[in-house]
Amino acid sequence: MTKISTTEARSGAGRRTASRRASSPSLSDTSHPGHDCPLCPRLVEFREANRAAHPDWFNGPVPPLGGRDAAVLIVGLAPGLQGANRTGRPFTGDYAGDLLYATLLEFGFASGRYEARPDDTLKLVDCRIGNAVHCVPPQNKPTPAEINTCRQFLVSTIKEMPRLKAIVTLGRISHDSTLKALGLPLRAAPFKHGGEFQHGALRVFSSYHCSRYNTNTGVLTPAMFRAVFASVRDYLNR
């Protein structure tokens, strides 16, 4: 087996990172911040620390996955440190993705095989996935200011989807930020698992986040999570 020096490995990682940055949307693409988005100082500082520690990771705002012509938008909280922040694809590489993608495959919102890496055969079907906050926050906890700052991209994501019929929010932060992105007061639809409300031609479904913590503590079971997507599928089939 040919050995690769540390210098060569770092050089290769640098080329991959440069390639990702070159192909990433700029701030002029209003549905997604650029790879070096400067808008949230605390998240920028955390990003730079992770780039230094893990130069082969994605380490940037994670773009939505799936086509703009999808009928369903899933809104998560933020990229996981060793999940989407590492791989560059939403919910890829951590437990939350295991449960989410298994459920999407079960209800026909995805095809192929999920193998926890961005080059697997998984493809979304009439479904798109984004986040309320595009950058990984320290301890998975974005501040209210960071959530508010990043909402402009969620607004644009929703507006650029002409066939959008249903939004699934994962967790309270995602739910509340989605309501604000739609121009609605929080009292219009208080967060609860399994909740649904109609906003014009758009149906919003809410679920507890599919994090390992929620499933380990019994706050969310796979059956509870599947029930939400069964409701989404029933709604689309009407």
Buried (B, 14 or more C-beta within 10 A) or exposed (E): EEEEEEEEEEEEBEEBBEEBEEEBBEEEBBBBBBBBBEBBEBBBEBBEEBBEEBBBBBBBBBBBBBBBEBBBBBBBBBBBBEBBBBBBBBBBBBBBBBBBBBBBBBBEBBEEEBEBEBEBEBEBBBBBBBBBBBBBBEEBEBBEEBBBBBBBBBBBBBEBBEEBBBBBBBBBBBBBBBBBBBEBEEEEBEBEBEBBBEBEEBBBBBBBBBBEEBBEEEEBEEEBBBBBBEBBBEBBEE
